[in-house]
Amino acid sequence: PVKLFQQQLIDEGYLNEADIDRIEKELETEINQATDEAEAMPDPDPAKITDQLYAE
């Protein structure tokens, strides 16, 4: 579905291949930054795994 939508945007003149490439690179950078940030976070405390799981 994404590739079809990309092609539709190109066919209708809203974007060109360079725009698609730029957007894909920006998204890849954002995803990599978010992944690095998440992986750098400390592991959660196993003793608190059920905290806020149930309404009190």
HTML snippet that shows the backbone in 3Dmol.js (N, CA, C, O; Angstrom):
<script src="https://3Dmol.org/build/3Dmol-min.js"></script>
<div id="view" style="width:600px;height:400px;position:relative"></div>
<script>
const pdb = `
ATOM      1  N   PRO A   1       0.807  -1.221   0.000  1.00  0.00           N
ATOM      2  CA  PRO A   1       0.000   0.000   0.000  1.00  0.00           C
ATOM      3  C   PRO A   1       0.845   1.280   0.000  1.00  0.00           C
ATOM      4  O   PRO A   1       0.481   2.263  -0.645  1.00  0.00           O
ATOM      5  N   VAL A   2       1.972   1.269   0.721  1.00  0.00           N
ATOM      6  CA  VAL A   2       2.800   2.472   0.781  1.00  0.00           C
ATOM      7  C   VAL A   2       3.404   2.761  -0.590  1.00  0.00           C
ATOM      8  O   VAL A   2       3.398   3.902  -1.050  1.00  0.00           O
ATOM      9  N   LYS A   3       3.919   1.738  -1.230  1.00  0.00           N
ATOM     10  CA  LYS A   3       4.524   1.925  -2.555  1.00  0.00           C
ATOM     11  C   LYS A   3       3.483   2.408  -3.575  1.00  0.00           C
ATOM     12  O   LYS A   3       3.785   3.239  -4.431  1.00  0.00           O
ATOM     13  N   LEU A   4       2.268   1.885  -3.475  1.00  0.00           N
ATOM     14  CA  LEU A   4       1.213   2.336  -4.384  1.00  0.00           C
ATOM     15  C   LEU A   4       0.892   3.807  -4.155  1.00  0.00           C
ATOM     16  O   LEU A   4       0.702   4.563  -5.108  1.00  0.00           O
ATOM     17  N   PHE A   5       0.833   4.213  -2.888  1.00  0.00           N
ATOM     18  CA  PHE A   5       0.551   5.611  -2.566  1.00  0.00           C
ATOM     19  C   PHE A   5       1.697   6.507  -3.024  1.00  0.00           C
ATOM     20  O   PHE A   5       1.466   7.597  -3.547  1.00  0.00           O
ATOM     21  N   GLN A   6       2.927   6.048  -2.828  1.00  0.00           N
ATOM     22  CA  GLN A   6       4.079   6.813  -3.313  1.00  0.00           C
ATOM     23  C   GLN A   6       3.967   7.036  -4.816  1.00  0.00           C
ATOM     24  O   GLN A   6       4.174   8.146  -5.308  1.00  0.00           O
ATOM     25  N   GLN A   7       3.641   5.979  -5.531  1.00  0.00           N
ATOM     26  CA  GLN A   7       3.537   6.082  -6.985  1.00  0.00           C
ATOM     27  C   GLN A   7       2.400   7.017  -7.383  1.00  0.00           C
ATOM     28  O   GLN A   7       2.526   7.776  -8.343  1.00  0.00           O
ATOM     29  N   GLN A   8       1.304   6.965  -6.655  1.00  0.00           N
ATOM     30  CA  GLN A   8       0.184   7.862  -6.937  1.00  0.00           C
ATOM     31  C   GLN A   8       0.599   9.322  -6.740  1.00  0.00           C
ATOM     32  O   GLN A   8       0.255  10.183  -7.551  1.00  0.00           O
ATOM     33  N   LEU A   9       1.336   9.598  -5.666  1.00  0.00           N
ATOM     34  CA  LEU A   9       1.804  10.962  -5.414  1.00  0.00           C
ATOM     35  C   LEU A   9       2.737  11.441  -6.522  1.00  0.00           C
ATOM     36  O   LEU A   9       2.699  12.606  -6.917  1.00  0.00           O
ATOM     37  N   ILE A  10       3.569  10.541  -7.015  1.00  0.00           N
ATOM     38  CA  ILE A  10       4.471  10.881  -8.121  1.00  0.00           C
ATOM     39  C   ILE A  10       3.667  11.110  -9.403  1.00  0.00           C
ATOM     40  O   ILE A  10       3.874  12.093 -10.114  1.00  0.00           O
ATOM     41  N   ASP A  11       2.745  10.180  -9.686  1.00  0.00           N
ATOM     42  CA  ASP A  11       1.943  10.284 -10.909  1.00  0.00           C
ATOM     43  C   ASP A  11       1.129  11.575 -10.952  1.00  0.00           C
ATOM     44  O   ASP A  11       0.948  12.163 -12.018  1.00  0.00           O
ATOM     45  N   GLU A  12       0.644  12.008  -9.801  1.00  0.00           N
ATOM     46  CA  GLU A  12      -0.187  13.212  -9.745  1.00  0.00           C
ATOM     47  C   GLU A  12       0.637  14.487  -9.580  1.00  0.00           C
ATOM     48  O   GLU A  12       0.079  15.582  -9.516  1.00  0.00           O
ATOM     49  N   GLY A  13       1.964  14.348  -9.512  1.00  0.00           N
ATOM     50  CA  GLY A  13       2.840  15.505  -9.490  1.00  0.00           C
ATOM     51  C   GLY A  13       3.051  16.145  -8.133  1.00  0.00           C
ATOM     52  O   GLY A  13       3.599  17.244  -8.047  1.00  0.00           O
ATOM     53  N   TYR A  14       2.626  15.478  -7.069  1.00  0.00           N
ATOM     54  CA  TYR A  14       2.818  16.037  -5.728  1.00  0.00           C
ATOM     55  C   TYR A  14       4.255  15.864  -5.240  1.00  0.00           C
ATOM     56  O   TYR A  14       4.785  16.715  -4.526  1.00  0.00           O
ATOM     57  N   LEU A  15       4.877  14.753  -5.631  1.00  0.00           N
ATOM     58  CA  LEU A  15       6.255  14.455  -5.240  1.00  0.00           C
ATOM     59  C   LEU A  15       7.007  13.918  -6.446  1.00  0.00           C
ATOM     60  O   LEU A  15       6.417  13.530  -7.454  1.00  0.00           O
ATOM     61  N   ASN A  16       8.337  13.907  -6.310  1.00  0.00           N
ATOM     62  CA  ASN A  16       9.156  13.236  -7.318  1.00  0.00           C
ATOM     63  C   ASN A  16      10.035  12.220  -6.590  1.00  0.00           C
ATOM     64  O   ASN A  16       9.993  12.119  -5.364  1.00  0.00           O
ATOM     65  N   GLU A  17      10.823  11.475  -7.346  1.00  0.00           N
ATOM     66  CA  GLU A  17      11.656  10.422  -6.742  1.00  0.00           C
ATOM     67  C   GLU A  17      12.617  10.989  -5.700  1.00  0.00           C
ATOM     68  O   GLU A  17      12.864  10.354  -4.675  1.00  0.00           O
ATOM     69  N   ALA A  18      13.157  12.175  -5.956  1.00  0.00           N
ATOM     70  CA  ALA A  18      14.083  12.796  -4.998  1.00  0.00           C
ATOM     71  C   ALA A  18      13.366  13.103  -3.687  1.00  0.00           C
ATOM     72  O   ALA A  18      13.942  12.941  -2.611  1.00  0.00           O
ATOM     73  N   ASP A  19      12.116  13.545  -3.773  1.00  0.00           N
ATOM     74  CA  ASP A  19      11.332  13.811  -2.562  1.00  0.00           C
ATOM     75  C   ASP A  19      11.122  12.527  -1.761  1.00  0.00           C
ATOM     76  O   ASP A  19      11.277  12.513  -0.540  1.00  0.00           O
ATOM     77  N   ILE A  20      10.773  11.464  -2.456  1.00  0.00           N
ATOM     78  CA  ILE A  20      10.554  10.166  -1.803  1.00  0.00           C
ATOM     79  C   ILE A  20      11.837   9.712  -1.118  1.00  0.00           C
ATOM     80  O   ILE A  20      11.800   9.274   0.032  1.00  0.00           O
ATOM     81  N   ASP A  21      12.963   9.809  -1.802  1.00  0.00           N
ATOM     82  CA  ASP A  21      14.250   9.409  -1.222  1.00  0.00           C
ATOM     83  C   ASP A  21      14.577  10.234   0.019  1.00  0.00           C
ATOM     84  O   ASP A  21      15.032   9.696   1.028  1.00  0.00           O
ATOM     85  N   ARG A  22      14.343  11.544  -0.062  1.00  0.00           N
ATOM     86  CA  ARG A  22      14.627  12.431   1.073  1.00  0.00           C
ATOM     87  C   ARG A  22      13.747  12.063   2.269  1.00  0.00           C
ATOM     88  O   ARG A  22      14.231  11.998   3.399  1.00  0.00           O
ATOM     89  N   ILE A  23      12.471  11.825   2.026  1.00  0.00           N
ATOM     90  CA  ILE A  23      11.550  11.461   3.106  1.00  0.00           C
ATOM     91  C   ILE A  23      11.970  10.135   3.732  1.00  0.00           C
ATOM     92  O   ILE A  23      11.976  10.002   4.956  1.00  0.00           O
ATOM     93  N   GLU A  24      12.320   9.157   2.905  1.00  0.00           N
ATOM     94  CA  GLU A  24      12.742   7.858   3.425  1.00  0.00           C
ATOM     95  C   GLU A  24      13.997   7.983   4.281  1.00  0.00           C
ATOM     96  O   GLU A  24      14.100   7.330   5.320  1.00  0.00           O
ATOM     97  N   LYS A  25      14.948   8.808   3.863  1.00  0.00           N
ATOM     98  CA  LYS A  25      16.176   8.999   4.645  1.00  0.00           C
ATOM     99  C   LYS A  25      15.879   9.698   5.967  1.00  0.00           C
ATOM    100  O   LYS A  25      16.447   9.342   7.000  1.00  0.00           O
ATOM    101  N   GLU A  26      14.989  10.695   5.941  1.00  0.00           N
ATOM    102  CA  GLU A  26      14.612  11.389   7.173  1.00  0.00           C
ATOM    103  C   GLU A  26      13.938  10.425   8.152  1.00  0.00           C
ATOM    104  O   GLU A  26      14.223  10.441   9.350  1.00  0.00           O
ATOM    105  N   LEU A  27      13.046   9.588   7.629  1.00  0.00           N
ATOM    106  CA  LEU A  27      12.365   8.616   8.482  1.00  0.00           C
ATOM    107  C   LEU A  27      13.344   7.602   9.059  1.00  0.00           C
ATOM    108  O   LEU A  27      13.253   7.250  10.235  1.00  0.00           O
ATOM    109  N   GLU A  28      14.267   7.138   8.247  1.00  0.00           N
ATOM    110  CA  GLU A  28      15.266   6.184   8.727  1.00  0.00           C
ATOM    111  C   GLU A  28      16.105   6.799   9.846  1.00  0.00           C
ATOM    112  O   GLU A  28      16.411   6.130  10.833  1.00  0.00           O
ATOM    113  N   THR A  29      16.474   8.062   9.695  1.00  0.00           N
ATOM    114  CA  THR A  29      17.246   8.758  10.728  1.00  0.00           C
ATOM    115  C   THR A  29      16.443   8.863  12.018  1.00  0.00           C
ATOM    116  O   THR A  29      16.964   8.593  13.101  1.00  0.00           O
ATOM    117  N   GLU A  30      15.167   9.257  11.905  1.00  0.00           N
ATOM    118  CA  GLU A  30      14.318   9.377  13.095  1.00  0.00           C
ATOM    119  C   GLU A  30      14.152   8.035  13.799  1.00  0.00           C
ATOM    120  O   GLU A  30      14.234   7.954  15.025  1.00  0.00           O
ATOM    121  N   ILE A  31      13.918   6.992  13.022  1.00  0.00           N
ATOM    122  CA  ILE A  31      13.730   5.658  13.597  1.00  0.00           C
ATOM    123  C   ILE A  31      15.007   5.191  14.280  1.00  0.00           C
ATOM    124  O   ILE A  31      14.954   4.641  15.380  1.00  0.00           O
ATOM    125  N   ASN A  32      16.149   5.401  13.646  1.00  0.00           N
ATOM    126  CA  ASN A  32      17.421   4.995  14.247  1.00  0.00           C
ATOM    127  C   ASN A  32      17.701   5.756  15.532  1.00  0.00           C
ATOM    128  O   ASN A  32      18.193   5.174  16.499  1.00  0.00           O
ATOM    129  N   GLN A  33      17.394   7.055  15.558  1.00  0.00           N
ATOM    130  CA  GLN A  33      17.595   7.846  16.773  1.00  0.00           C
ATOM    131  C   GLN A  33      16.695   7.346  17.899  1.00  0.00           C
ATOM    132  O   GLN A  33      17.139   7.220  19.040  1.00  0.00           O
ATOM    133  N   ALA A  34      15.437   7.062  17.585  1.00  0.00           N
ATOM    134  CA  ALA A  34      14.504   6.574  18.598  1.00  0.00           C
ATOM    135  C   ALA A  34      14.934   5.203  19.115  1.00  0.00           C
ATOM    136  O   ALA A  34      14.826   4.924  20.309  1.00  0.00           O
ATOM    137  N   THR A  35      15.419   4.355  18.220  1.00  0.00           N
ATOM    138  CA  THR A  35      15.893   3.031  18.618  1.00  0.00           C
ATOM    139  C   THR A  35      17.114   3.147  19.524  1.00  0.00           C
ATOM    140  O   THR A  35      17.193   2.471  20.550  1.00  0.00           O
ATOM    141  N   ASP A  36      18.053   3.991  19.154  1.00  0.00           N
ATOM    142  CA  ASP A  36      19.255   4.190  19.976  1.00  0.00           C
ATOM    143  C   ASP A  36      18.881   4.712  21.360  1.00  0.00           C
ATOM    144  O   ASP A  36      19.432   4.267  22.368  1.00  0.00           O
ATOM    145  N   GLU A  37      17.943   5.657  21.402  1.00  0.00           N
ATOM    146  CA  GLU A  37      17.506   6.223  22.680  1.00  0.00           C
ATOM    147  C   GLU A  37      16.843   5.154  23.551  1.00  0.00           C
ATOM    148  O   GLU A  37      17.107   5.077  24.751  1.00  0.00           O
ATOM    149  N   ALA A  38      15.992   4.340  22.953  1.00  0.00           N
ATOM    150  CA  ALA A  38      15.305   3.290  23.710  1.00  0.00           C
ATOM    151  C   ALA A  38      16.296   2.242  24.215  1.00  0.00           C
ATOM    152  O   ALA A  38      16.184   1.776  25.348  1.00  0.00           O
ATOM    153  N   GLU A  39      17.255   1.876  23.384  1.00  0.00           N
ATOM    154  CA  GLU A  39      18.237   0.869  23.790  1.00  0.00           C
ATOM    155  C   GLU A  39      19.175   1.393  24.873  1.00  0.00           C
ATOM    156  O   GLU A  39      19.728   0.605  25.639  1.00  0.00           O
ATOM    157  N   ALA A  40      19.360   2.701  24.948  1.00  0.00           N
ATOM    158  CA  ALA A  40      20.248   3.289  25.956  1.00  0.00           C
ATOM    159  C   ALA A  40      19.574   3.414  27.321  1.00  0.00           C
ATOM    160  O   ALA A  40      20.246   3.627  28.330  1.00  0.00           O
ATOM    161  N   MET A  41      18.260   3.282  27.353  1.00  0.00           N
ATOM    162  CA  MET A  41      17.542   3.406  28.626  1.00  0.00           C
ATOM    163  C   MET A  41      17.836   2.196  29.507  1.00  0.00           C
ATOM    164  O   MET A  41      18.069   1.095  29.007  1.00  0.00           O
ATOM    165  N   PRO A  42      17.823   2.408  30.822  1.00  0.00           N
ATOM    166  CA  PRO A  42      18.040   1.270  31.718  1.00  0.00           C
ATOM    167  C   PRO A  42      16.859   0.303  31.660  1.00  0.00           C
ATOM    168  O   PRO A  42      15.728   0.692  31.370  1.00  0.00           O
ATOM    169  N   ASP A  43      17.149  -0.953  31.940  1.00  0.00           N
ATOM    170  CA  ASP A  43      16.080  -1.948  31.982  1.00  0.00           C
ATOM    171  C   ASP A  43      15.132  -1.629  33.131  1.00  0.00           C
ATOM    172  O   ASP A  43      15.557  -1.109  34.163  1.00  0.00           O
ATOM    173  N   PRO A  44      13.857  -1.935  32.958  1.00  0.00           N
ATOM    174  CA  PRO A  44      12.908  -1.675  34.035  1.00  0.00           C
ATOM    175  C   PRO A  44      13.168  -2.587  35.234  1.00  0.00           C
ATOM    176  O   PRO A  44      13.714  -3.682  35.094  1.00  0.00           O
ATOM    177  N   ASP A  45      12.772  -2.120  36.392  1.00  0.00           N
ATOM    178  CA  ASP A  45      12.917  -2.888  37.627  1.00  0.00           C
ATOM    179  C   ASP A  45      11.880  -4.010  37.624  1.00  0.00           C
ATOM    180  O   ASP A  45      10.681  -3.730  37.615  1.00  0.00           O
ATOM    181  N   PRO A  46      12.314  -5.281  37.630  1.00  0.00           N
ATOM    182  CA  PRO A  46      11.363  -6.396  37.606  1.00  0.00           C
ATOM    183  C   PRO A  46      10.380  -6.371  38.778  1.00  0.00           C
ATOM    184  O   PRO A  46       9.261  -6.870  38.657  1.00  0.00           O
ATOM    185  N   ALA A  47      10.788  -5.796  39.906  1.00  0.00           N
ATOM    186  CA  ALA A  47       9.903  -5.751  41.072  1.00  0.00           C
ATOM    187  C   ALA A  47       8.705  -4.835  40.833  1.00  0.00           C
ATOM    188  O   ALA A  47       7.699  -4.933  41.535  1.00  0.00           O
ATOM    189  N   LYS A  48       8.809  -3.961  39.862  1.00  0.00           N
ATOM    190  CA  LYS A  48       7.731  -3.006  39.606  1.00  0.00           C
ATOM    191  C   LYS A  48       6.935  -3.341  38.340  1.00  0.00           C
ATOM    192  O   LYS A  48       6.196  -2.507  37.818  1.00  0.00           O
ATOM    193  N   ILE A  49       7.098  -4.559  37.865  1.00  0.00           N
ATOM    194  CA  ILE A  49       6.478  -4.913  36.594  1.00  0.00           C
ATOM    195  C   ILE A  49       4.949  -4.823  36.629  1.00  0.00           C
ATOM    196  O   ILE A  49       4.321  -4.553  35.605  1.00  0.00           O
ATOM    197  N   THR A  50       4.358  -5.046  37.788  1.00  0.00           N
ATOM    198  CA  THR A  50       2.896  -4.991  37.872  1.00  0.00           C
ATOM    199  C   THR A  50       2.382  -3.646  38.371  1.00  0.00           C
ATOM    200  O   THR A  50       1.172  -3.469  38.512  1.00  0.00           O
ATOM    201  N   ASP A  51       3.267  -2.700  38.640  1.00  0.00           N
ATOM    202  CA  ASP A  51       2.823  -1.366  39.053  1.00  0.00           C
ATOM    203  C   ASP A  51       1.979  -0.748  37.939  1.00  0.00           C
ATOM    204  O   ASP A  51       2.311  -0.853  36.758  1.00  0.00           O
ATOM    205  N   GLN A  52       0.918  -0.124  38.323  1.00  0.00           N
ATOM    206  CA  GLN A  52       0.001   0.561  37.418  1.00  0.00           C
ATOM    207  C   GLN A  52      -0.627  -0.375  36.391  1.00  0.00           C
ATOM    208  O   GLN A  52      -1.088   0.061  35.337  1.00  0.00           O
ATOM    209  N   LEU A  53      -0.639  -1.657  36.711  1.00  0.00           N
ATOM    210  CA  LEU A  53      -1.262  -2.627  35.829  1.00  0.00           C
ATOM    211  C   LEU A  53      -2.756  -2.708  36.091  1.00  0.00           C
ATOM    212  O   LEU A  53      -3.555  -2.898  35.174  1.00  0.00           O
ATOM    213  N   TYR A  54      -3.118  -2.562  37.356  1.00  0.00           N
ATOM    214  CA  TYR A  54      -4.517  -2.630  37.759  1.00  0.00           C
ATOM    215  C   TYR A  54      -4.929  -1.314  38.390  1.00  0.00           C
ATOM    216  O   TYR A  54      -4.109  -0.615  38.986  1.00  0.00           O
ATOM    217  N   ALA A  55      -6.205  -0.980  38.256  1.00  0.00           N
ATOM    218  CA  ALA A  55      -6.730   0.223  38.910  1.00  0.00           C
ATOM    219  C   ALA A  55      -6.763  -0.001  40.407  1.00  0.00           C
ATOM    220  O   ALA A  55      -7.060  -1.100  40.877  1.00  0.00           O
ATOM    221  N   GLU A  56      -6.457   1.040  41.146  1.00  0.00           N
ATOM    222  CA  GLU A  56      -6.483   0.921  42.603  1.00  0.00           C
ATOM    223  C   GLU A  56      -7.656   1.666  43.172  1.00  0.00           C
ATOM    224  O   GLU A  56      -7.846   1.682  44.388  1.00  0.00           O
TER     225      GLU A  56
END
`;
const viewer = $3Dmol.createViewer("view");
viewer.addModel(pdb, "pdb");
viewer.setStyle({}, {cartoon: {color: "spectrum"}});
viewer.zoomTo();
viewer.render();
</script>
